[in-house]
Amino acid sequence: MAEKAKSQKTSGKKPVSRKTATKPPKTADKVPESGMNAEILSRRQKSEFRRLQKIYKDLPESQKILVSKLLARAAYINSKLESTEDQLDEEGLVVNFENGSQIIQRINPNLKAYMDLLKIYSTLMEQIEDMIRHDRDHAKKENRGTKDVDPLEAFINAR
C-alpha cells in the first residue's frame, strides 16, 4: 500500500480533488448572443406582453388563462425578433465568410433565424386569433339558439 502511495507521488501528476477543481464563472450577467443586455431583452419582452394583454383585455376569464401563455411566448419571440433585426441592421444581409484563403460573400446566417422566428410568431398569432374567433362564434351560436330565428333570415345573414 505504501508502494502505491509512493508511485502516485513520483508519477508527477497531482491527484485532482474536488476542492481544487475550477468552477466555471457564474453567468448571471450573461450577455445573449445578440450582443444585447439581458435586461433590455426582458424589458422588450415585458412591454410586448403588456401591449398584447391590452389588445386581448376584453376576453372572458376562462380564455385569458389559455391565451396568456401563448401571449407570453409571442412576447418572447417578438423580443428575439427585434434583437435579431438590430443585428441584421448592424451586420447587413450579406456578410463576408472566410474559408481558408478565400473570402466569400454569403447571406447572413441570422437572416435564416429571423425568418424562422417570424414564421413561428405569425403562426402563434394566428393560433391565438383562431382560438378567440372560435370562442366568439360559439358564443354567437349559443345566443342565436335562445331566440326564435326565421330560417330564411338565418340563410340571408349567413351569406
N, CA, C and O of each residue as an XYZ file, in Angstrom:
636
protein
N       0.820     -1.175      0.000
C       0.000      0.000      0.000
C       0.868      1.244      0.000
O       0.552      2.228     -0.670
N       1.952      1.204      0.743
C       2.876      2.322      0.783
C       3.535      2.492     -0.578
O       3.875      3.606     -0.976
N       3.716      1.358     -1.306
C       4.316      1.446     -2.631
C       3.399      2.180     -3.596
O       3.879      2.934     -4.442
N       2.078      1.977     -3.488
C       1.129      2.671     -4.349
C       1.176      4.164     -4.091
O       1.153      4.966     -5.024
N       1.241      4.533     -2.828
C       1.291      5.942     -2.477
C       2.555      6.571     -3.024
O       2.521      7.700     -3.514
N       3.689      5.849     -2.947
C       4.935      6.367     -3.479
C       4.857      6.517     -4.993
O       5.328      7.506     -5.553
N       4.243      5.501     -5.667
C       4.178      5.563     -7.125
C       3.289      6.720     -7.576
O       3.549      7.319     -8.620
N       2.253      7.043     -6.816
C       1.400      8.167     -7.169
C       2.148      9.478     -6.981
O       2.005     10.407     -7.775
N       2.956      9.541     -5.910
C       3.704     10.767     -5.655
C       4.802     10.964     -6.682
O       5.091     12.096     -7.071
N       5.410      9.890     -7.121
C       6.529     10.015     -8.045
C       6.101     10.078     -9.501
O       6.931     10.329    -10.374
N       4.817      9.854     -9.781
C       4.377      9.867    -11.178
C       4.374     11.275    -11.746
O       4.307     11.443    -12.963
N       4.443     12.276    -10.906
C       4.499     13.649    -11.381
C       3.121     14.270    -11.559
O       3.014     15.480    -11.761
N       2.095     13.486    -11.489
C       0.741     14.011    -11.639
C       0.120     14.197    -10.271
O       0.212     13.337     -9.396
N      -0.514     15.341    -10.114
C      -1.197     15.582     -8.854
C      -2.625     15.075     -8.961
O      -3.303     15.326     -9.957
N      -3.077     14.370     -7.952
C      -4.466     13.937     -7.987
C      -5.376     15.174     -7.877
O      -5.126     16.079     -7.080
N      -6.406     15.185     -8.675
C      -7.325     16.322     -8.685
C      -8.401     16.082     -7.647
O      -9.101     15.069     -7.666
N      -8.513     17.021     -6.758
C      -9.575     16.914     -5.762
C     -10.704     17.842     -6.179
O     -10.519     18.741     -7.000
N     -11.831     17.621     -5.623
C     -12.996     18.449     -5.970
C     -12.812     19.883     -5.496
O     -13.332     20.813     -6.112
N     -12.094     20.063     -4.432
C     -11.910     21.406     -3.889
C     -11.024     22.260     -4.779
O     -11.225     23.470     -4.877
N     -10.038     21.637     -5.434
C      -9.115     22.418     -6.245
C      -9.584     22.581     -7.685
O      -9.027     23.388     -8.429
N     -10.609     21.818     -8.088
C     -11.101     21.935     -9.459
C     -11.750     23.306     -9.639
O     -12.472     23.786     -8.765
N     -11.483     23.921    -10.777
C     -12.049     25.249    -11.013
C     -13.473     25.124    -11.525
O     -13.789     24.258    -12.341
N     -14.309     25.994    -11.036
C     -15.699     26.020    -11.453
C     -15.853     27.101    -12.512
O     -15.165     28.121    -12.471
N     -16.753     26.878    -13.457
C     -16.971     27.921    -14.458
C     -17.591     29.142    -13.789
O     -18.308     28.996    -12.799
N     -17.335     30.330    -14.302
C     -17.891     31.528    -13.693
C     -19.407     31.535    -13.813
O     -19.984     30.989    -14.753
N     -20.027     32.166    -12.834
C     -21.481     32.271    -12.864
C     -21.891     33.149    -14.032
O     -21.208     34.115    -14.374
N     -23.016     32.799    -14.638
C     -23.452     33.525    -15.828
C     -24.669     34.385    -15.532
O     -25.581     34.472    -16.355
N     -24.694     35.020    -14.371
C     -25.818     35.882    -14.030
C     -25.873     37.090    -14.943
O     -26.955     37.566    -15.287
N     -24.706     37.590    -15.339
C     -24.666     38.763    -16.211
C     -24.398     38.355    -17.648
O     -23.835     39.128    -18.423
N     -24.794     37.157    -17.998
C     -24.507     36.644    -19.327
C     -25.185     37.519    -20.387
O     -26.366     37.848    -20.284
N     -24.424     37.875    -21.380
C     -24.955     38.678    -22.478
C     -25.440     37.712    -23.546
O     -24.692     36.822    -23.948
N     -26.672     37.865    -24.014
C     -27.174     36.968    -25.042
C     -26.347     37.076    -26.318
O     -25.631     38.055    -26.527
N     -26.454     36.068    -27.158
C     -25.659     36.046    -28.375
C     -25.961     37.214    -29.293
O     -25.176     37.508    -30.194
N     -27.076     37.881    -29.083
C     -27.393     39.033    -29.921
C     -26.517     40.223    -29.566
O     -26.518     41.225    -30.282
N     -25.767     40.128    -28.468
C     -24.906     41.221    -28.066
C     -25.643     42.243    -27.215
O     -25.048     43.232    -26.788
N     -26.911     42.026    -26.966
C     -27.689     42.972    -26.187
C     -27.715     42.529    -24.737
O     -27.553     41.349    -24.425
N     -27.915     43.469    -23.885
C     -28.023     43.196    -22.468
C     -29.307     42.410    -22.208
O     -30.341     42.689    -22.816
N     -29.245     41.427    -21.306
C     -30.417     40.616    -20.992
C     -31.533     41.466    -20.410
O     -32.711     41.157    -20.586
N     -31.167     42.531    -19.722
C     -32.170     43.424    -19.136
C     -32.987     44.114    -20.225
O     -34.195     44.299    -20.073
N     -32.341     44.491    -21.309
C     -33.044     45.134    -22.418
C     -34.031     44.161    -23.049
O     -35.162     44.529    -23.367
N     -33.590     42.906    -23.230
C     -34.480     41.910    -23.805
C     -35.685     41.679    -22.911
O     -36.811     41.586    -23.399
N     -35.460     41.585    -21.602
C     -36.597     41.340    -20.722
C     -37.525     42.550    -20.698
O     -38.739     42.389    -20.576
N     -36.970     43.770    -20.813
C     -37.828     44.951    -20.896
C     -38.668     44.913    -22.163
O     -39.862     45.213    -22.136
N     -38.041     44.545    -23.268
C     -38.775     44.416    -24.524
C     -39.870     43.375    -24.405
O     -40.998     43.582    -24.853
N     -39.521     42.254    -23.796
C     -40.475     41.165    -23.649
C     -41.645     41.600    -22.772
O     -42.800     41.332    -23.102
N     -41.359     42.264    -21.667
C     -42.420     42.703    -20.764
C     -43.314     43.744    -21.419
O     -44.536     43.697    -21.278
N     -42.706     44.684    -22.138
C     -43.523     45.715    -22.773
C     -44.392     45.115    -23.877
O     -45.536     45.531    -24.057
N     -43.862     44.150    -24.610
C     -44.661     43.484    -25.644
C     -45.787     42.670    -25.017
O     -46.898     42.649    -25.547
N     -45.522     42.004    -23.908
C     -46.547     41.225    -23.225
C     -47.673     42.141    -22.742
O     -48.851     41.810    -22.877
N     -47.303     43.290    -22.178
C     -48.343     44.245    -21.739
C     -49.150     44.763    -22.922
O     -50.366     44.925    -22.825
N     -48.474     45.021    -24.038
C     -49.170     45.501    -25.230
C     -50.180     44.461    -25.723
O     -51.312     44.800    -26.066
N     -49.764     43.205    -25.756
C     -50.658     42.143    -26.202
C     -51.808     41.936    -25.225
O     -52.932     41.650    -25.638
N     -51.531     42.078    -23.929
C     -52.593     41.937    -22.941
C     -53.657     43.022    -23.110
O     -54.847     42.761    -22.937
N     -53.227     44.232    -23.447
C     -54.183     45.314    -23.673
C     -55.075     45.013    -24.867
O     -56.269     45.315    -24.850
N     -54.501     44.423    -25.892
C     -55.283     44.088    -27.079
C     -56.357     43.051    -26.743
O     -57.489     43.146    -27.217
N     -55.999     42.075    -25.933
C     -56.913     40.977    -25.619
C     -57.514     41.104    -24.217
O     -57.836     40.093    -23.592
N     -57.668     42.322    -23.722
C     -58.168     42.520    -22.355
C     -59.642     42.193    -22.194
O     -60.079     41.910    -21.078
N     -60.430     42.222    -23.271
C     -61.867     42.014    -23.172
C     -62.266     40.541    -23.207
O     -63.454     40.221    -23.265
N     -61.309     39.669    -23.172
C     -61.613     38.243    -23.210
C     -62.217     37.783    -21.891
O     -61.923     38.355    -20.841
N     -63.065     36.746    -21.935
C     -63.548     36.160    -20.689
C     -62.394     35.542    -19.899
O     -61.361     35.185    -20.466
N     -62.577     35.426    -18.627
C     -61.516     34.934    -17.727
C     -61.037     33.539    -18.136
O     -59.845     33.244    -18.040
N     -61.947     32.683    -18.586
C     -61.546     31.325    -18.987
C     -60.589     31.360    -20.177
O     -59.674     30.541    -20.258
N     -60.790     32.291    -21.088
C     -59.906     32.395    -22.242
C     -58.593     33.074    -21.887
O     -57.551     32.741    -22.451
N     -58.633     34.027    -20.956
C     -57.405     34.733    -20.584
C     -56.350     33.770    -20.060
O     -55.157     33.941    -20.314
N     -56.793     32.769    -19.336
C     -55.854     31.788    -18.786
C     -55.165     31.029    -19.916
O     -53.949     30.836    -19.889
N     -55.945     30.599    -20.912
C     -55.366     29.862    -22.031
C     -54.493     30.751    -22.911
O     -53.418     30.342    -23.351
N     -54.961     31.959    -23.161
C     -54.277     32.846    -24.086
C     -53.034     33.471    -23.457
O     -52.095     33.815    -24.175
N     -53.007     33.626    -22.141
C     -51.878     34.318    -21.506
C     -50.554     33.605    -21.749
O     -49.530     34.260    -21.943
N     -50.556     32.278    -21.742
C     -49.315     31.546    -22.009
C     -48.870     31.752    -23.450
O     -47.680     31.913    -23.721
N     -49.820     31.744    -24.366
C     -49.470     31.985    -25.764
C     -48.975     33.413    -25.963
O     -48.069     33.654    -26.761
N     -49.570     34.357    -25.241
C     -49.121     35.743    -25.335
C     -47.706     35.903    -24.791
O     -46.911     36.669    -25.336
N     -47.390     35.183    -23.720
C     -46.036     35.241    -23.163
C     -45.024     34.691    -24.169
O     -43.939     35.251    -24.323
N     -45.369     33.604    -24.851
C     -44.489     33.044    -25.878
C     -44.328     34.028    -27.040
O     -43.228     34.223    -27.558
N     -45.437     34.637    -27.433
C     -45.388     35.602    -28.535
C     -44.520     36.800    -28.156
O     -43.765     37.303    -28.988
N     -44.620     37.259    -26.916
C     -43.803     38.387    -26.464
C     -42.324     38.012    -26.475
O     -41.482     38.822    -26.863
N     -42.007     36.802    -26.057
C     -40.618     36.334    -26.066
C     -40.076     36.297    -27.497
O     -38.984     36.795    -27.772
N     -40.849     35.705    -28.397
C     -40.409     35.595    -29.781
C     -40.270     36.972    -30.411
O     -39.336     37.217    -31.175
N     -41.197     37.873    -30.094
C     -41.122     39.221    -30.645
C     -39.877     39.953    -30.158
O     -39.249     40.679    -30.928
N     -39.511     39.771    -28.885
C     -38.295     40.425    -28.383
C     -37.057     39.871    -29.095
O     -36.122     40.617    -29.385
N     -37.051     38.570    -29.374
C     -35.934     37.970    -30.120
C     -35.918     38.474    -31.558
O     -34.851     38.700    -32.129
N     -37.098     38.651    -32.140
C     -37.177     39.192    -33.496
C     -36.575     40.592    -33.561
O     -35.818     40.913    -34.478
N     -36.918     41.418    -32.581
C     -36.400     42.779    -32.564
C     -34.886     42.806    -32.396
O     -34.205     43.589    -33.058
N     -34.354     41.961    -31.522
C     -32.900     41.950    -31.333
C     -32.193     41.416    -32.575
O     -31.106     41.880    -32.919
N     -32.806     40.438    -33.250
C     -32.222     39.921    -34.486
C     -32.285     40.974    -35.586
O     -31.369     41.077    -36.402
N     -33.362     41.754    -35.610
C     -33.451     42.859    -36.572
C     -32.313     43.854    -36.353
O     -31.690     44.320    -37.308
N     -32.050     44.173    -35.093
C     -30.953     45.093    -34.780
C     -29.621     44.545    -35.278
O     -28.800     45.279    -35.829
N     -29.418     43.247    -35.077
C     -28.180     42.610    -35.540
C     -28.063     42.659    -37.056
O     -26.994     42.940    -37.598
N     -29.176     42.381    -37.735
C     -29.158     42.395    -39.190
C     -28.901     43.806    -39.725
O     -28.207     43.985    -40.725
N     -29.471     44.804    -39.042
C     -29.216     46.184    -39.451
C     -27.745     46.538    -39.284
O     -27.168     47.254    -40.104
N     -27.152     46.033    -38.222
C     -25.750     46.327    -37.924
C     -24.797     45.603    -38.878
O     -23.843     46.198    -39.379
N     -25.060     44.313    -39.127
C     -24.148     43.499    -39.922
C     -24.465     43.518    -41.415
O     -23.573     43.338    -42.244
N     -25.726     43.733    -41.756
C     -26.150     43.683    -43.147
C     -26.683     42.306    -43.501
O     -26.484     41.341    -42.763
N     -27.365     42.225    -44.639
C     -27.944     40.954    -45.062
C     -26.910     40.028    -45.703
O     -27.084     38.809    -45.714
N     -25.850     40.603    -46.228
C     -24.777     39.815    -46.840
C     -23.504     40.053    -46.026
O     -23.139     41.196    -45.753
N     -22.831     38.963    -45.642
C     -21.609     39.063    -44.852
C     -20.483     38.328    -45.566
O     -20.722     37.446    -46.391
N     -19.256     38.705    -45.236
C     -18.085     38.021    -45.787
C     -17.785     36.788    -44.944
O     -17.854     36.827    -43.716
N     -17.450     35.692    -45.624
C     -17.149     34.433    -44.965
C     -15.772     33.980    -45.428
O     -15.514     33.853    -46.625
N     -14.886     33.738    -44.454
C     -13.537     33.288    -44.796
C     -13.477     31.776    -44.778
O     -13.859     31.129    -43.804
N     -12.990     31.231    -45.875
C     -12.791     29.793    -45.978
C     -11.338     29.586    -46.402
O     -11.025     29.517    -47.591
N     -10.472     29.490    -45.419
C      -9.050     29.392    -45.709
C      -8.553     30.717    -46.249
O      -8.597     31.730    -45.551
N      -8.091     30.721    -47.463
C      -7.579     31.957    -48.063
C      -8.654     32.666    -48.887
O      -8.441     33.782    -49.360
N      -9.808     32.018    -49.056
C     -10.883     32.615    -49.842
C     -11.805     33.441    -48.958
O     -12.069     33.094    -47.807
N     -12.282     34.527    -49.516
C     -13.312     35.314    -48.838
C     -14.539     35.288    -49.743
O     -14.498     35.730    -50.890
N     -15.615     34.766    -49.204
C     -16.844     34.573    -49.974
C     -17.947     35.407    -49.336
O     -18.046     35.479    -48.111
N     -18.761     36.027    -50.150
C     -19.926     36.730    -49.620
C     -21.088     35.747    -49.581
O     -21.323     34.991    -50.524
N     -21.808     35.778    -48.461
C     -22.967     34.901    -48.318
C     -24.041     35.612    -47.521
O     -23.807     36.655    -46.911
N     -25.210     35.028    -47.541
C     -26.330     35.587    -46.786
C     -26.037     35.439    -45.296
O     -25.525     34.412    -44.851
N     -26.365     36.463    -44.545
C     -26.146     36.460    -43.103
C     -26.912     35.292    -42.474
O     -28.114     35.165    -42.708
N     -26.255     34.435    -41.684
C     -26.942     33.309    -41.044
C     -28.061     33.754    -40.096
O     -28.999     33.000    -39.840
N     -27.956     34.979    -39.581
C     -29.014     35.485    -38.704
C     -30.315     35.713    -39.459
O     -31.386     35.752    -38.855
N     -30.227     35.864    -40.764
C     -31.425     36.067    -41.567
C     -32.307     34.826    -41.541
O     -33.530     34.937    -41.470
N     -31.696     33.645    -41.596
C     -32.472     32.399    -41.521
C     -33.151     32.282    -40.166
O     -34.320     31.904    -40.079
N     -32.420     32.606    -39.117
C     -33.011     32.567    -37.780
C     -34.170     33.555    -37.683
O     -35.209     33.255    -37.095
N     -33.980     34.726    -38.263
C     -35.033     35.745    -38.249
C     -36.274     35.246    -38.987
O     -37.394     35.394    -38.497
N     -36.076     34.659    -40.155
C     -37.214     34.163    -40.934
C     -37.943     33.038    -40.202
O     -39.172     32.972    -40.226
N     -37.189     32.157    -39.554
C     -37.812     31.079    -38.782
C     -38.616     31.634    -37.616
O     -39.736     31.191    -37.362
N     -38.039     32.612    -36.902
C     -38.759     33.232    -35.785
C     -40.014     33.953    -36.269
O     -41.054     33.900    -35.614
N     -39.919     34.615    -37.397
C     -41.062     35.331    -37.949
C     -42.187     34.366    -38.310
O     -43.362     34.661    -38.089
N     -41.827     33.232    -38.856
C     -42.826     32.215    -39.205
C     -43.515     31.685    -37.937
O     -44.736     31.531    -37.901
N     -42.721     31.414    -36.914
C     -43.286     30.920    -35.649
C     -44.199     31.970    -35.033
O     -45.284     31.651    -34.545
N     -43.755     33.228    -35.057
C     -44.546     34.315    -34.464
C     -45.881     34.467    -35.187
O     -46.922     34.593    -34.542
N     -45.861     34.457    -36.508
C     -47.114     34.632    -37.244
C     -48.045     33.443    -37.025
O     -49.260     33.622    -36.931
N     -47.497     32.235    -36.944
C     -48.314     31.054    -36.659
C     -48.930     31.139    -35.272
O     -50.093     30.785    -35.077
N     -48.155     31.604    -34.322
C     -48.634     31.740    -32.946
C     -49.764     32.767    -32.856
O     -50.767     32.533    -32.182
N     -49.600     33.896    -33.532
C     -50.639     34.930    -33.504
C     -51.907     34.443    -34.219
O     -53.018     34.746    -33.786
N     -51.740     33.696    -35.306
C     -52.907     33.115    -35.977
C     -53.618     32.138    -35.054
O     -54.848     32.089    -35.029
N     -52.858     31.364    -34.300
C     -53.437     30.398    -33.377
C     -54.248     31.111    -32.294
O     -55.337     30.666    -31.931
N     -53.716     32.207    -31.790
C     -54.435     32.980    -30.772
C     -55.727     33.545    -31.362
O     -56.787     33.452    -30.745
N     -55.637     34.129    -32.558
C     -56.814     34.698    -33.211
C     -57.862     33.632    -33.516
O     -59.054     33.865    -33.318
N     -57.434     32.470    -33.992
C     -58.374     31.388    -34.283
C     -59.075     30.915    -33.024
O     -60.275     30.643    -33.039
N     -58.328     30.818    -31.937
C     -58.912     30.386    -30.677
C     -59.988     31.377    -30.217
O     -61.062     30.980    -29.763
N     -59.684     32.652    -30.341
C     -60.627     33.677    -29.915
C     -61.828     33.713    -30.862
O     -62.973     33.805    -30.420
N     -61.558     33.640    -32.160
C     -62.636     33.663    -33.150
C     -63.570     32.478    -32.947
O     -64.789     32.630    -33.023
N     -63.009     31.300    -32.689
C     -63.823     30.103    -32.487
C     -64.735     30.281    -31.272
O     -65.911     29.919    -31.307
N     -64.180     30.840    -30.203
C     -64.975     31.030    -28.999
C     -66.077     32.073    -29.227
O     -67.193     31.908    -28.734
N     -65.772     33.140    -29.966
C     -66.791     34.153    -30.259
C     -67.895     33.572    -31.128
O     -69.073     33.838    -30.890
N     -67.532     32.784    -32.127
C     -68.530     32.152    -32.984
C     -69.403     31.194    -32.190
O     -70.613     31.117    -32.404
N     -68.784     30.472    -31.280
C     -69.523     29.541    -30.434
C     -70.513     30.297    -29.546
O     -71.651     29.862    -29.373
N     -70.082     31.420    -28.987
C     -70.966     32.225    -28.145
C     -72.115     32.797    -28.966
O     -73.243     32.861    -28.478
N     -71.853     33.214    -30.199
C     -72.912     33.733    -31.061
C     -73.944     32.652    -31.368
O     -75.146     32.916    -31.376
N     -73.470     31.437    -31.621
C     -74.392     30.333    -31.908
C     -75.277     30.039    -30.706
O     -76.467     29.760    -30.854
N     -74.695     30.102    -29.523
C     -75.493     29.863    -28.314
C     -76.535     30.952    -28.140
O     -77.673     30.665    -27.768
N     -76.162     32.195    -28.402
C     -77.107     33.308    -28.270
C     -78.207     33.208    -29.318
O     -79.355     33.540    -29.023
N     -77.895     32.765    -30.524
C     -78.908     32.613    -31.566
C     -79.881     31.501    -31.221
O     -81.052     31.559    -31.597
N     -79.408     30.492    -30.511
C     -80.267     29.365    -30.157
C     -81.375     29.770    -29.201
O     -82.415     29.112    -29.172
N     -81.198     30.813    -28.429
C     -82.221     31.224    -27.469
C     -83.308     32.064    -28.120
O     -84.410     32.161    -27.582
N     -83.024     32.670    -29.260
C     -84.006     33.491    -29.951
C     -84.708     32.660    -31.007
O     -84.169     31.670    -31.504
N     -85.919     33.077    -31.341
C     -86.631     32.460    -32.453
C     -86.147     33.115    -33.732
O     -86.441     34.282    -33.991
N     -85.407     32.364    -34.527
C     -84.831     32.901    -35.747
C     -85.555     32.285    -36.939
O     -85.755     31.072    -37.010
N     -85.935     33.134    -37.853
C     -86.567     32.688    -39.077
C     -85.499     32.004    -39.932
O     -84.426     32.576    -40.121
N     -85.753     30.798    -40.459
C     -84.737     30.107    -41.268
C     -84.310     30.910    -42.496
O     -83.139     30.887    -42.876
N     -85.251     31.616    -43.115
C     -84.905     32.431    -44.271
C     -83.968     33.557    -43.869
O     -83.010     33.858    -44.582
N     -84.242     34.180    -42.726
C     -83.403     35.263    -42.246
C     -81.998     34.748    -41.887
O     -81.003     35.426    -42.143
N     -81.925     33.574    -41.308
C     -80.639     32.972    -40.961
C     -79.829     32.678    -42.228
O     -78.616     32.882    -42.259
N     -80.509     32.200    -43.264
C     -79.843     31.898    -44.524
C     -79.303     33.169    -45.161
O     -78.176     33.180    -45.657
N     -80.091     34.240    -45.153
C     -79.652     35.512    -45.735
C     -78.496     36.103    -44.943
O     -77.540     36.612    -45.528
N     -78.572     36.043    -43.628
C     -77.497     36.586    -42.783
C     -76.222     35.773    -42.909
O     -75.128     36.306    -42.725
N     -76.348     34.505    -43.218
C     -75.159     33.655    -43.356
C     -74.372     34.027    -44.598
O     -73.159     33.821    -44.650
N     -75.048     34.573    -45.597
C     -74.358     34.963    -46.840
C     -73.806     36.313    -46.625
O     -73.176     36.873    -47.523
